[in-house]
Amino acid sequence: MAEHREVLIIGSGPAGLTAAIYAARANLTPLVIEGEPSSTSDQPGGQLMLTTEVENYPGFPEGIMGPELMQNFRSQAERFGATFLTQKVSRVDFSTSPFRIWIGDSNTEEPSYSADAVIVSTGARSVMLELPNEYELVGHGLSTCATCDGFFFRDQEIAVVGGGDSAMEEATFLSRFASKVTIIHRRDELRASKIMQERAFSNPKIDFLWNHEVVGYLGDSKLEGITVRDVNSGNESNINLSGLFIAIGHKPNTDIFINQLDLLDNGYIATQPDSSLTNIPGIFACGDVQDFTYRQAITAAGSGCMAAIDAERWLEEQTD
Ligand code: NAP
């Protein structure tokens, strides 16, 4: 028999945990299905679990470590009655209400949980190069977020991998801090929009290394350089640098919602403007799973708050 909850939250980054705090304080006793430890993190909690110091989260003038911030979010939600399940959702059925959610074996007829309202906050992940030692170096010279980490590279020589708008945007932002930014691209032509290309081309601090792929990282516990390969000649060489930003795209974690929720062409969940409402009444989405513009912990937290308030109001309307 499926266990029933008024509010069930899928995902435990800043969006999901903020939704949990608000829903718990509204006496909705939410269950957070928080995900599982992964090869990249020994605890769930989203992308901040892969971050070292967070200096731009308001309220922490001295900065705070990403995992500690997420533990604080979690404790705060627990304090008001949120409960947690450290497992992954394997299947959802949003076609009937109450909504049905499976964990573990998704082939069983009986779901694990049913819920009146569901808040989806499964986040997104940066596409990585998948090279040895990569995840160990994230936060130690290797980054996927210029807004978060650019400040740490003042007057240093750094590089950005990628040829799209993200890479141009990250490089342009990083040029405010770094002494030199090299954009490493695997082709001789950028994918980025003309305006973003021109901004990068005209920036005196930005150089381009064309037709090169990053094939290895130098340094064990801290990035000291990279090995690049010329895609035409196959020749490999080392470059010393203290920072590398990977900007080769993001992927929303929406696989289990395909054919369940309206997704945009880029795979993110479609939400109605200025709200967390999806195409299905009673299902709300917040954080990076529906935001491909801002992608910040603080914006995710803000949208988690919106989702909890939207869910609370929607539940209220159903009892009227
Ligand atoms: P993207 O447009 O998909 O570009 C990814 C880039 O990374 C491409 O240049 C690609 O090379 C390269 N790449 C992919 N896999 C790689 C690998 N394994 N090794 C080396 N290079 C690799 O992604 P994005 O730049 O994140 O942009 C995503 C979307 O958001 C786009 O629609 C973009 O316009 C939009 N966006 C807009 C703005 C803005 O307007 N301010 C800012 C950021 C993003 P190839 O070119 O060879 O495929």
py3Dmol code that shows the C-alpha trace and the ligand (Angstrom):
import py3Dmol

protein = """\
ATOM      1  CA  MET A   1       0.000   0.000   0.000  1.00  0.00           C
ATOM      2  CA  ALA A   2       1.451   3.336  -1.052  1.00  0.00           C
ATOM      3  CA  GLU A   3       2.200   5.768   1.761  1.00  0.00           C
ATOM      4  CA  HIS A   4       0.300   9.019   1.229  1.00  0.00           C
ATOM      5  CA  ARG A   5       1.693  12.534   1.695  1.00  0.00           C
ATOM      6  CA  GLU A   6       0.106  15.899   1.253  1.00  0.00           C
ATOM      7  CA  VAL A   7       3.314  17.321  -0.229  1.00  0.00           C
ATOM      8  CA  LEU A   8       6.185  15.353  -1.648  1.00  0.00           C
ATOM      9  CA  ILE A   9       9.396  17.061  -2.774  1.00  0.00           C
ATOM     10  CA  ILE A  10      11.764  15.414  -5.246  1.00  0.00           C
ATOM     11  CA  GLY A  11      15.341  16.724  -4.987  1.00  0.00           C
ATOM     12  CA  SER A  12      17.392  18.256  -2.209  1.00  0.00           C
ATOM     13  CA  GLY A  13      19.386  21.192  -3.550  1.00  0.00           C
ATOM     14  CA  PRO A  14      18.687  24.764  -2.432  1.00  0.00           C
ATOM     15  CA  ALA A  15      15.318  24.754  -4.261  1.00  0.00           C
ATOM     16  CA  GLY A  16      13.999  21.508  -2.772  1.00  0.00           C
ATOM     17  CA  LEU A  17      15.224  22.236   0.734  1.00  0.00           C
ATOM     18  CA  THR A  18      13.833  25.770   0.740  1.00  0.00           C
ATOM     19  CA  ALA A  19      10.514  24.361  -0.466  1.00  0.00           C
ATOM     20  CA  ALA A  20      10.779  21.866   2.420  1.00  0.00           C
ATOM     21  CA  ILE A  21      11.365  24.632   4.983  1.00  0.00           C
ATOM     22  CA  TYR A  22       8.362  26.603   3.768  1.00  0.00           C
ATOM     23  CA  ALA A  23       6.080  23.590   3.361  1.00  0.00           C
ATOM     24  CA  ALA A  24       7.067  22.263   6.802  1.00  0.00           C
ATOM     25  CA  ARG A  25       6.388  25.639   8.426  1.00  0.00           C
ATOM     26  CA  ALA A  26       2.969  25.577   6.746  1.00  0.00           C
ATOM     27  CA  ASN A  27       2.289  22.282   8.601  1.00  0.00           C
ATOM     28  CA  LEU A  28       2.297  20.229   5.403  1.00  0.00           C
ATOM     29  CA  THR A  29       4.884  17.750   6.807  1.00  0.00           C
ATOM     30  CA  PRO A  30       6.630  17.278   3.456  1.00  0.00           C
ATOM     31  CA  LEU A  31       8.614  14.219   2.571  1.00  0.00           C
ATOM     32  CA  VAL A  32      11.807  15.056   0.677  1.00  0.00           C
ATOM     33  CA  ILE A  33      13.072  12.270  -1.553  1.00  0.00           C
ATOM     34  CA  GLU A  34      16.581  13.615  -1.526  1.00  0.00           C
ATOM     35  CA  GLY A  35      18.457  11.364  -3.931  1.00  0.00           C
ATOM     36  CA  GLU A  36      21.423   9.156  -3.194  1.00  0.00           C
ATOM     37  CA  PRO A  37      25.155   9.551  -2.701  1.00  0.00           C
ATOM     38  CA  SER A  38      26.858   9.459  -6.087  1.00  0.00           C
ATOM     39  CA  SER A  39      30.305   8.992  -7.579  1.00  0.00           C
ATOM     40  CA  THR A  40      30.737  12.754  -7.249  1.00  0.00           C
ATOM     41  CA  SER A  41      29.398  13.297  -3.752  1.00  0.00           C
ATOM     42  CA  ASP A  42      28.982  11.120  -0.673  1.00  0.00           C
ATOM     43  CA  GLN A  43      25.739  12.898   0.183  1.00  0.00           C
ATOM     44  CA  PRO A  44      22.779  14.152  -1.800  1.00  0.00           C
ATOM     45  CA  GLY A  45      22.224  17.915  -1.827  1.00  0.00           C
ATOM     46  CA  GLY A  46      22.828  19.012  -5.378  1.00  0.00           C
ATOM     47  CA  GLN A  47      25.558  20.981  -7.034  1.00  0.00           C
ATOM     48  CA  LEU A  48      26.632  22.831  -3.874  1.00  0.00           C
ATOM     49  CA  MET A  49      27.880  19.510  -2.509  1.00  0.00           C
ATOM     50  CA  LEU A  50      30.590  19.777  -5.183  1.00  0.00           C
ATOM     51  CA  THR A  51      31.526  23.312  -4.239  1.00  0.00           C
ATOM     52  CA  THR A  52      34.101  24.471  -1.754  1.00  0.00           C
ATOM     53  CA  GLU A  53      33.601  28.016  -0.540  1.00  0.00           C
ATOM     54  CA  VAL A  54      30.402  29.912  -1.333  1.00  0.00           C
ATOM     55  CA  GLU A  55      30.947  33.647  -0.985  1.00  0.00           C
ATOM     56  CA  ASN A  56      27.861  35.033  -2.671  1.00  0.00           C
ATOM     57  CA  TYR A  57      25.090  33.449  -0.618  1.00  0.00           C
ATOM     58  CA  PRO A  58      23.595  36.355   1.337  1.00  0.00           C
ATOM     59  CA  GLY A  59      23.823  36.114   5.108  1.00  0.00           C
ATOM     60  CA  PHE A  60      27.331  34.694   5.296  1.00  0.00           C
ATOM     61  CA  PRO A  61      29.720  37.651   5.202  1.00  0.00           C
ATOM     62  CA  GLU A  62      32.728  35.374   5.690  1.00  0.00           C
ATOM     63  CA  GLY A  63      31.498  32.797   3.155  1.00  0.00           C
ATOM     64  CA  ILE A  64      30.474  29.224   3.891  1.00  0.00           C
ATOM     65  CA  MET A  65      31.434  25.844   2.495  1.00  0.00           C
ATOM     66  CA  GLY A  66      28.865  24.472   0.021  1.00  0.00           C
ATOM     67  CA  PRO A  67      28.223  21.166   1.884  1.00  0.00           C
ATOM     68  CA  GLU A  68      27.864  23.006   5.218  1.00  0.00           C
ATOM     69  CA  LEU A  69      25.339  25.397   3.666  1.00  0.00           C
ATOM     70  CA  MET A  70      23.284  22.465   2.402  1.00  0.00           C
ATOM     71  CA  GLN A  71      23.458  20.732   5.785  1.00  0.00           C
ATOM     72  CA  ASN A  72      22.128  23.946   7.348  1.00  0.00           C
ATOM     73  CA  PHE A  73      19.243  24.039   4.863  1.00  0.00           C
ATOM     74  CA  ARG A  74      18.463  20.396   5.666  1.00  0.00           C
ATOM     75  CA  SER A  75      18.582  20.851   9.452  1.00  0.00           C
ATOM     76  CA  GLN A  76      16.322  23.874   9.175  1.00  0.00           C
ATOM     77  CA  ALA A  77      13.748  21.867   7.201  1.00  0.00           C
ATOM     78  CA  GLU A  78      13.978  18.961   9.692  1.00  0.00           C
ATOM     79  CA  ARG A  79      13.452  21.316  12.601  1.00  0.00           C
ATOM     80  CA  PHE A  80       9.975  22.128  11.288  1.00  0.00           C
ATOM     81  CA  GLY A  81       8.983  18.546  10.569  1.00  0.00           C
ATOM     82  CA  ALA A  82      10.223  17.735   7.066  1.00  0.00           C
ATOM     83  CA  THR A  83      11.305  14.118   6.709  1.00  0.00           C
ATOM     84  CA  PHE A  84      13.884  12.735   4.315  1.00  0.00           C
ATOM     85  CA  LEU A  85      14.284   9.614   2.291  1.00  0.00           C
ATOM     86  CA  THR A  86      17.785   9.014   0.911  1.00  0.00           C
ATOM     87  CA  GLN A  87      16.729   7.300  -2.292  1.00  0.00           C
ATOM     88  CA  LYS A  88      16.056   8.114  -5.896  1.00  0.00           C
ATOM     89  CA  VAL A  89      12.687   8.367  -7.582  1.00  0.00           C
ATOM     90  CA  SER A  90      12.629   5.798 -10.367  1.00  0.00           C
ATOM     91  CA  ARG A  91       9.239   6.589 -11.909  1.00  0.00           C
ATOM     92  CA  VAL A  92       6.337   8.991 -11.561  1.00  0.00           C
ATOM     93  CA  ASP A  93       2.761   8.904 -12.789  1.00  0.00           C
ATOM     94  CA  PHE A  94       1.230  12.374 -12.817  1.00  0.00           C
ATOM     95  CA  SER A  95      -1.699  11.377 -15.027  1.00  0.00           C
ATOM     96  CA  THR A  96      -4.065  10.769 -12.116  1.00  0.00           C
ATOM     97  CA  SER A  97      -4.516  12.382  -8.740  1.00  0.00           C
ATOM     98  CA  PRO A  98      -3.273  11.593  -6.153  1.00  0.00           C
ATOM     99  CA  PHE A  99       0.028  11.501  -8.006  1.00  0.00           C
ATOM    100  CA  ARG A 100       2.045   8.314  -7.868  1.00  0.00           C
ATOM    101  CA  ILE A 101       5.768   8.018  -7.161  1.00  0.00           C
ATOM    102  CA  TRP A 102       8.007   4.975  -7.240  1.00  0.00           C
ATOM    103  CA  ILE A 103      11.397   4.492  -5.641  1.00  0.00           C
ATOM    104  CA  GLY A 104      13.559   1.459  -6.370  1.00  0.00           C
ATOM    105  CA  ASP A 105      11.862  -1.091  -8.638  1.00  0.00           C
ATOM    106  CA  SER A 106       9.729   0.888 -11.068  1.00  0.00           C
ATOM    107  CA  ASN A 107       8.041  -2.175 -12.550  1.00  0.00           C
ATOM    108  CA  THR A 108       5.737  -2.826  -9.633  1.00  0.00           C
ATOM    109  CA  GLU A 109       2.115  -1.855 -10.047  1.00  0.00           C
ATOM    110  CA  GLU A 110       1.827  -0.347  -6.593  1.00  0.00           C
ATOM    111  CA  PRO A 111       3.773   2.925  -6.227  1.00  0.00           C
ATOM    112  CA  SER A 112       5.869   3.610  -3.134  1.00  0.00           C
ATOM    113  CA  TYR A 113       4.135   6.924  -2.430  1.00  0.00           C
ATOM    114  CA  SER A 114       1.099   8.904  -3.413  1.00  0.00           C
ATOM    115  CA  ALA A 115       0.838  12.651  -2.973  1.00  0.00           C
ATOM    116  CA  ASP A 116      -1.690  15.454  -3.361  1.00  0.00           C
ATOM    117  CA  ALA A 117       0.981  17.901  -4.519  1.00  0.00           C
ATOM    118  CA  VAL A 118       4.500  17.301  -5.807  1.00  0.00           C
ATOM    119  CA  ILE A 119       7.344  19.808  -5.948  1.00  0.00           C
ATOM    120  CA  VAL A 120       9.977  18.882  -8.531  1.00  0.00           C
ATOM    121  CA  SER A 121      13.444  20.240  -7.754  1.00  0.00           C
ATOM    122  CA  THR A 122      15.795  17.708  -9.314  1.00  0.00           C
ATOM    123  CA  GLY A 123      18.215  20.354 -10.599  1.00  0.00           C
ATOM    124  CA  ALA A 124      20.602  20.233 -13.505  1.00  0.00           C
ATOM    125  CA  ARG A 125      24.153  19.138 -13.925  1.00  0.00           C
ATOM    126  CA  SER A 126      27.059  20.669 -15.778  1.00  0.00           C
ATOM    127  CA  VAL A 127      28.276  18.541 -18.628  1.00  0.00           C
ATOM    128  CA  MET A 128      31.822  17.541 -17.691  1.00  0.00           C
ATOM    129  CA  LEU A 129      34.795  16.375 -19.716  1.00  0.00           C
ATOM    130  CA  GLU A 130      34.841  13.069 -17.798  1.00  0.00           C
ATOM    131  CA  LEU A 131      38.615  13.016 -17.405  1.00  0.00           C
ATOM    132  CA  PRO A 132      40.493  11.255 -14.572  1.00  0.00           C
ATOM    133  CA  ASN A 133      40.561  13.142 -11.236  1.00  0.00           C
ATOM    134  CA  GLU A 134      37.935  15.615 -12.532  1.00  0.00           C
ATOM    135  CA  TYR A 135      35.473  15.509  -9.660  1.00  0.00           C
ATOM    136  CA  GLU A 136      38.254  15.639  -7.061  1.00  0.00           C
ATOM    137  CA  LEU A 137      39.528  18.885  -8.619  1.00  0.00           C
ATOM    138  CA  VAL A 138      36.143  20.634  -8.732  1.00  0.00           C
ATOM    139  CA  GLY A 139      36.431  23.470  -6.245  1.00  0.00           C
ATOM    140  CA  HIS A 140      40.211  23.201  -6.317  1.00  0.00           C
ATOM    141  CA  GLY A 141      40.971  25.077  -9.506  1.00  0.00           C
ATOM    142  CA  LEU A 142      38.335  23.397 -11.631  1.00  0.00           C
ATOM    143  CA  SER A 143      34.966  25.117 -11.786  1.00  0.00           C
ATOM    144  CA  THR A 144      31.696  25.097 -13.691  1.00  0.00           C
ATOM    145  CA  CYS A 145      30.503  28.512 -12.510  1.00  0.00           C
ATOM    146  CA  ALA A 146      32.317  31.780 -13.220  1.00  0.00           C
ATOM    147  CA  THR A 147      29.819  33.814 -11.217  1.00  0.00           C
ATOM    148  CA  CYS A 148      30.551  31.621  -8.202  1.00  0.00           C
ATOM    149  CA  ASP A 149      34.308  31.236  -8.454  1.00  0.00           C
ATOM    150  CA  GLY A 150      35.711  33.984 -10.713  1.00  0.00           C
ATOM    151  CA  PHE A 151      36.651  36.128  -7.757  1.00  0.00           C
ATOM    152  CA  PHE A 152      39.145  33.494  -6.535  1.00  0.00           C
ATOM    153  CA  PHE A 153      41.272  33.928  -9.690  1.00  0.00           C
ATOM    154  CA  ARG A 154      42.243  37.573  -9.426  1.00  0.00           C
ATOM    155  CA  ASP A 155      45.384  38.331 -11.518  1.00  0.00           C
ATOM    156  CA  GLN A 156      45.816  34.693 -12.518  1.00  0.00           C
ATOM    157  CA  GLU A 157      46.007  32.990 -15.912  1.00  0.00           C
ATOM    158  CA  ILE A 158      43.007  30.765 -16.453  1.00  0.00           C
ATOM    159  CA  ALA A 159      41.126  29.044 -19.267  1.00  0.00           C
ATOM    160  CA  VAL A 160      37.569  28.275 -20.302  1.00  0.00           C
ATOM    161  CA  VAL A 161      36.588  25.181 -22.314  1.00  0.00           C
ATOM    162  CA  GLY A 162      33.760  25.486 -24.833  1.00  0.00           C
ATOM    163  CA  GLY A 163      32.638  27.443 -27.865  1.00  0.00           C
ATOM    164  CA  GLY A 164      29.020  28.311 -27.026  1.00  0.00           C
ATOM    165  CA  ASP A 165      27.354  31.317 -25.428  1.00  0.00           C
ATOM    166  CA  SER A 166      28.135  30.003 -21.938  1.00  0.00           C
ATOM    167  CA  ALA A 167      31.854  29.857 -22.673  1.00  0.00           C
ATOM    168  CA  MET A 168      31.842  33.403 -24.098  1.00  0.00           C
ATOM    169  CA  GLU A 169      29.835  34.706 -21.177  1.00  0.00           C
ATOM    170  CA  GLU A 170      32.032  32.981 -18.599  1.00  0.00           C
ATOM    171  CA  ALA A 171      35.250  34.177 -20.282  1.00  0.00           C
ATOM    172  CA  THR A 172      33.986  37.758 -20.528  1.00  0.00           C
ATOM    173  CA  PHE A 173      32.982  37.724 -16.866  1.00  0.00           C
ATOM    174  CA  LEU A 174      36.269  36.129 -15.797  1.00  0.00           C
ATOM    175  CA  SER A 175      38.304  38.756 -17.661  1.00  0.00           C
ATOM    176  CA  ARG A 176      37.299  41.199 -14.911  1.00  0.00           C
ATOM    177  CA  PHE A 177      39.443  39.253 -12.465  1.00  0.00           C
ATOM    178  CA  ALA A 178      42.008  37.170 -14.327  1.00  0.00           C
ATOM    179  CA  SER A 179      45.128  38.574 -15.988  1.00  0.00           C
ATOM    180  CA  LYS A 180      44.453  36.391 -19.033  1.00  0.00           C
ATOM    181  CA  VAL A 181      41.641  34.056 -20.114  1.00  0.00           C
ATOM    182  CA  THR A 182      42.195  31.485 -22.847  1.00  0.00           C
ATOM    183  CA  ILE A 183      39.126  29.994 -24.491  1.00  0.00           C
ATOM    184  CA  ILE A 184      39.931  26.446 -25.578  1.00  0.00           C
ATOM    185  CA  HIS A 185      37.654  25.200 -28.329  1.00  0.00           C
ATOM    186  CA  ARG A 186      37.690  21.896 -30.182  1.00  0.00           C
ATOM    187  CA  ARG A 187      36.884  23.471 -33.570  1.00  0.00           C
ATOM    188  CA  ASP A 188      37.983  26.583 -35.488  1.00  0.00           C
ATOM    189  CA  GLU A 189      34.532  28.124 -35.363  1.00  0.00           C
ATOM    190  CA  LEU A 190      32.402  29.133 -32.403  1.00  0.00           C
ATOM    191  CA  ARG A 191      28.857  27.997 -31.782  1.00  0.00           C
ATOM    192  CA  ALA A 192      28.108  31.150 -29.759  1.00  0.00           C
ATOM    193  CA  SER A 193      25.868  33.941 -31.058  1.00  0.00           C
ATOM    194  CA  LYS A 194      27.585  36.678 -33.082  1.00  0.00           C
ATOM    195  CA  ILE A 195      27.201  39.318 -30.396  1.00  0.00           C
ATOM    196  CA  MET A 196      28.769  37.106 -27.713  1.00  0.00           C
ATOM    197  CA  GLN A 197      31.591  36.143 -30.083  1.00  0.00           C
ATOM    198  CA  GLU A 198      32.331  39.774 -30.886  1.00  0.00           C
ATOM    199  CA  ARG A 199      32.378  40.690 -27.220  1.00  0.00           C
ATOM    200  CA  ALA A 200      34.967  37.988 -26.585  1.00  0.00           C
ATOM    201  CA  PHE A 201      37.034  38.783 -29.705  1.00  0.00           C
ATOM    202  CA  SER A 202      37.288  42.449 -28.784  1.00  0.00           C
ATOM    203  CA  ASN A 203      38.323  41.757 -25.178  1.00  0.00           C
ATOM    204  CA  PRO A 204      42.105  42.310 -24.870  1.00  0.00           C
ATOM    205  CA  LYS A 205      42.365  39.831 -21.983  1.00  0.00           C
ATOM    206  CA  ILE A 206      40.784  36.951 -23.945  1.00  0.00           C
ATOM    207  CA  ASP A 207      42.824  34.649 -26.201  1.00  0.00           C
ATOM    208  CA  PHE A 208      41.658  31.636 -28.194  1.00  0.00           C
ATOM    209  CA  LEU A 209      43.225  28.231 -28.544  1.00  0.00           C
ATOM    210  CA  TRP A 210      41.454  26.732 -31.565  1.00  0.00           C
ATOM    211  CA  ASN A 211      41.181  23.090 -32.567  1.00  0.00           C
ATOM    212  CA  HIS A 212      42.306  21.844 -29.174  1.00  0.00           C
ATOM    213  CA  GLU A 213      40.741  19.480 -26.661  1.00  0.00           C
ATOM    214  CA  VAL A 214      41.568  19.222 -22.982  1.00  0.00           C
ATOM    215  CA  VAL A 215      42.679  15.632 -22.435  1.00  0.00           C
ATOM    216  CA  GLY A 216      44.102  15.668 -18.908  1.00  0.00           C
ATOM    217  CA  TYR A 217      44.504  17.572 -15.662  1.00  0.00           C
ATOM    218  CA  LEU A 218      47.826  18.275 -13.949  1.00  0.00           C
ATOM    219  CA  GLY A 219      47.938  18.343 -10.158  1.00  0.00           C
ATOM    220  CA  ASP A 220      46.538  15.890  -7.622  1.00  0.00           C
ATOM    221  CA  SER A 221      44.630  17.874  -5.019  1.00  0.00           C
ATOM    222  CA  LYS A 222      44.790  21.255  -6.774  1.00  0.00           C
ATOM    223  CA  LEU A 223      44.753  22.078 -10.463  1.00  0.00           C
ATOM    224  CA  GLU A 224      48.191  23.136 -11.678  1.00  0.00           C
ATOM    225  CA  GLY A 225      47.726  22.818 -15.420  1.00  0.00           C
ATOM    226  CA  ILE A 226      46.151  20.896 -18.246  1.00  0.00           C
ATOM    227  CA  THR A 227      47.178  18.687 -21.141  1.00  0.00           C
ATOM    228  CA  VAL A 228      45.681  19.689 -24.468  1.00  0.00           C
ATOM    229  CA  ARG A 229      45.634  17.845 -27.777  1.00  0.00           C
ATOM    230  CA  ASP A 230      45.733  19.467 -31.193  1.00  0.00           C
ATOM    231  CA  VAL A 231      42.799  17.762 -32.944  1.00  0.00           C
ATOM    232  CA  ASN A 232      44.474  18.053 -36.361  1.00  0.00           C
ATOM    233  CA  SER A 233      48.000  16.855 -35.591  1.00  0.00           C
ATOM    234  CA  GLY A 234      47.223  14.798 -32.484  1.00  0.00           C
ATOM    235  CA  ASN A 235      50.161  16.494 -30.717  1.00  0.00           C
ATOM    236  CA  GLU A 236      49.779  16.919 -26.975  1.00  0.00           C
ATOM    237  CA  SER A 237      51.216  19.708 -24.831  1.00  0.00           C
ATOM    238  CA  ASN A 238      50.913  20.967 -21.262  1.00  0.00           C
ATOM    239  CA  ILE A 239      49.706  24.410 -20.206  1.00  0.00           C
ATOM    240  CA  ASN A 240      50.307  25.744 -16.696  1.00  0.00           C
ATOM    241  CA  LEU A 241      47.293  27.454 -15.216  1.00  0.00           C
ATOM    242  CA  SER A 242      45.570  27.774 -11.863  1.00  0.00           C
ATOM    243  CA  GLY A 243      41.977  27.722 -13.019  1.00  0.00           C
ATOM    244  CA  LEU A 244      39.885  25.972 -15.646  1.00  0.00           C
ATOM    245  CA  PHE A 245      36.202  26.667 -16.206  1.00  0.00           C
ATOM    246  CA  ILE A 246      34.197  24.009 -17.993  1.00  0.00           C
ATOM    247  CA  ALA A 247      31.390  25.608 -20.031  1.00  0.00           C
ATOM    248  CA  ILE A 248      30.267  22.899 -22.420  1.00  0.00           C
ATOM    249  CA  GLY A 249      26.604  22.912 -21.466  1.00  0.00           C
ATOM    250  CA  HIS A 250      24.163  21.840 -18.771  1.00  0.00           C
ATOM    251  CA  LYS A 251      21.684  18.997 -18.629  1.00  0.00           C
ATOM    252  CA  PRO A 252      18.502  19.205 -16.569  1.00  0.00           C
ATOM    253  CA  ASN A 253      17.662  16.100 -14.535  1.00  0.00           C
ATOM    254  CA  THR A 254      14.320  15.506 -16.205  1.00  0.00           C
ATOM    255  CA  ASP A 255      14.543  11.961 -17.579  1.00  0.00           C
ATOM    256  CA  ILE A 256      11.820  10.629 -15.251  1.00  0.00           C
ATOM    257  CA  PHE A 257       9.472  13.463 -16.261  1.00  0.00           C
ATOM    258  CA  ILE A 258       9.543  12.800 -20.005  1.00  0.00           C
ATOM    259  CA  ASN A 259       5.930  12.175 -21.128  1.00  0.00           C
ATOM    260  CA  GLN A 260       4.729  13.256 -17.679  1.00  0.00           C
ATOM    261  CA  LEU A 261       5.301  17.015 -17.744  1.00  0.00           C
ATOM    262  CA  ASP A 262       5.654  19.552 -20.545  1.00  0.00           C
ATOM    263  CA  LEU A 263       9.360  20.048 -21.177  1.00  0.00           C
ATOM    264  CA  LEU A 264      10.938  22.775 -23.292  1.00  0.00           C
ATOM    265  CA  ASP A 265      12.988  21.889 -26.376  1.00  0.00           C
ATOM    266  CA  ASN A 266      16.155  22.141 -24.257  1.00  0.00           C
ATOM    267  CA  GLY A 267      14.787  19.533 -21.814  1.00  0.00           C
ATOM    268  CA  TYR A 268      14.004  21.893 -18.910  1.00  0.00           C
ATOM    269  CA  ILE A 269      10.552  21.764 -17.279  1.00  0.00           C
ATOM    270  CA  ALA A 270       8.191  24.406 -18.638  1.00  0.00           C
ATOM    271  CA  THR A 271       6.739  26.583 -15.884  1.00  0.00           C
ATOM    272  CA  GLN A 272       4.220  29.364 -16.217  1.00  0.00           C
ATOM    273  CA  PRO A 273       5.735  32.880 -16.061  1.00  0.00           C
ATOM    274  CA  ASP A 274       6.454  34.206 -12.572  1.00  0.00           C
ATOM    275  CA  SER A 275       5.350  31.003 -10.878  1.00  0.00           C
ATOM    276  CA  SER A 276       6.334  27.402 -10.285  1.00  0.00           C
ATOM    277  CA  LEU A 277       3.206  26.027 -11.982  1.00  0.00           C
ATOM    278  CA  THR A 278       3.754  23.262 -14.533  1.00  0.00           C
ATOM    279  CA  ASN A 279       1.180  22.105 -17.084  1.00  0.00           C
ATOM    280  CA  ILE A 280      -0.337  19.770 -14.462  1.00  0.00           C
ATOM    281  CA  PRO A 281      -2.251  21.400 -11.595  1.00  0.00           C
ATOM    282  CA  GLY A 282      -0.709  20.174  -8.348  1.00  0.00           C
ATOM    283  CA  ILE A 283       2.783  19.641  -9.779  1.00  0.00           C
ATOM    284  CA  PHE A 284       5.220  22.485  -9.191  1.00  0.00           C
ATOM    285  CA  ALA A 285       8.795  22.887 -10.414  1.00  0.00           C
ATOM    286  CA  CYS A 286      11.557  25.060  -9.005  1.00  0.00           C
ATOM    287  CA  GLY A 287      15.303  25.624  -9.177  1.00  0.00           C
ATOM    288  CA  ASP A 288      17.688  24.636 -11.937  1.00  0.00           C
ATOM    289  CA  VAL A 289      15.367  21.971 -13.349  1.00  0.00           C
ATOM    290  CA  GLN A 290      13.304  24.848 -14.788  1.00  0.00           C
ATOM    291  CA  ASP A 291      15.850  27.695 -14.806  1.00  0.00           C
ATOM    292  CA  PHE A 292      18.500  27.816 -17.487  1.00  0.00           C
ATOM    293  CA  THR A 293      19.127  31.534 -17.096  1.00  0.00           C
ATOM    294  CA  TYR A 294      20.297  32.329 -13.566  1.00  0.00           C
ATOM    295  CA  ARG A 295      21.386  28.964 -12.102  1.00  0.00           C
ATOM    296  CA  GLN A 296      22.376  30.370  -8.724  1.00  0.00           C
ATOM    297  CA  ALA A 297      21.822  28.868  -5.261  1.00  0.00           C
ATOM    298  CA  ILE A 298      19.994  31.997  -4.179  1.00  0.00           C
ATOM    299  CA  THR A 299      17.671  32.031  -7.209  1.00  0.00           C
ATOM    300  CA  ALA A 300      17.010  28.304  -6.747  1.00  0.00           C
ATOM    301  CA  ALA A 301      16.196  28.902  -3.079  1.00  0.00           C
ATOM    302  CA  GLY A 302      13.876  31.758  -4.043  1.00  0.00           C
ATOM    303  CA  SER A 303      12.036  29.621  -6.531  1.00  0.00           C
ATOM    304  CA  GLY A 304      11.778  26.795  -3.957  1.00  0.00           C
ATOM    305  CA  CYS A 305      10.002  29.247  -1.685  1.00  0.00           C
ATOM    306  CA  MET A 306       7.656  30.149  -4.554  1.00  0.00           C
ATOM    307  CA  ALA A 307       6.880  26.471  -5.203  1.00  0.00           C
ATOM    308  CA  ALA A 308       5.981  25.802  -1.562  1.00  0.00           C
ATOM    309  CA  ILE A 309       3.697  28.832  -1.460  1.00  0.00           C
ATOM    310  CA  ASP A 310       2.122  27.860  -4.797  1.00  0.00           C
ATOM    311  CA  ALA A 311       1.583  24.310  -3.516  1.00  0.00           C
ATOM    312  CA  GLU A 312       0.117  25.489  -0.233  1.00  0.00           C
ATOM    313  CA  ARG A 313      -2.338  27.827  -1.999  1.00  0.00           C
ATOM    314  CA  TRP A 314      -3.283  25.166  -4.512  1.00  0.00           C
ATOM    315  CA  LEU A 315      -3.973  22.617  -1.747  1.00  0.00           C
ATOM    316  CA  GLU A 316      -6.052  25.215   0.071  1.00  0.00           C
ATOM    317  CA  GLU A 317      -8.122  25.822  -3.075  1.00  0.00           C
ATOM    318  CA  GLN A 318      -8.843  22.097  -3.386  1.00  0.00           C
ATOM    319  CA  THR A 319     -10.502  22.027   0.047  1.00  0.00           C
ATOM    320  CA  ASP A 320     -12.668  25.120  -0.631  1.00  0.00           C
TER     321      ASP A 320
END
"""
ligand_1 = """\
48
NAP
P 26.064 24.901 -26.185
O 25.482 26.019 -26.982
O 25.546 23.541 -26.374
O 27.631 24.912 -26.462
C 28.457 23.945 -25.905
C 29.874 24.167 -26.431
O 30.717 23.248 -25.775
C 29.999 23.931 -27.937
O 30.860 24.890 -28.487
C 30.595 22.536 -28.022
O 31.484 22.362 -29.096
C 31.415 22.467 -26.756
N 31.512 21.101 -26.254
C 30.513 20.226 -25.994
N 30.992 19.073 -25.520
C 32.337 19.215 -25.491
C 33.405 18.366 -25.099
N 33.186 17.145 -24.615
N 34.665 18.842 -25.209
C 34.892 20.091 -25.676
N 33.934 20.944 -26.050
C 32.669 20.505 -25.964
O 25.922 25.175 -24.597
P 25.942 26.571 -23.814
O 27.000 27.459 -24.291
O 25.911 26.196 -22.375
O 24.538 27.226 -24.192
C 23.323 26.493 -23.987
C 22.147 27.374 -24.420
O 22.013 28.489 -23.535
C 22.329 27.951 -25.818
O 21.087 27.997 -26.438
C 22.829 29.335 -25.554
O 22.531 30.252 -26.589
C 22.112 29.697 -24.261
N 22.906 30.681 -23.483
C 22.660 32.014 -23.722
C 23.396 32.961 -23.036
C 23.127 34.401 -23.278
O 22.507 34.727 -24.281
N 23.559 35.278 -22.420
C 24.384 32.582 -22.128
C 24.634 31.220 -21.933
C 23.879 30.277 -22.619
P 30.946 22.318 -30.612
O 30.614 23.733 -30.956
O 32.116 21.773 -31.362
O 29.773 21.400 -30.600
"""
view = py3Dmol.view(width=600, height=400)
view.addModel(protein, "pdb")
view.setStyle({"model": 0}, {"cartoon": {"style": "trace"}})
view.addModel(ligand_1, "xyz")
view.setStyle({"model": 1}, {"stick": {}})
view.zoomTo()
view.show()
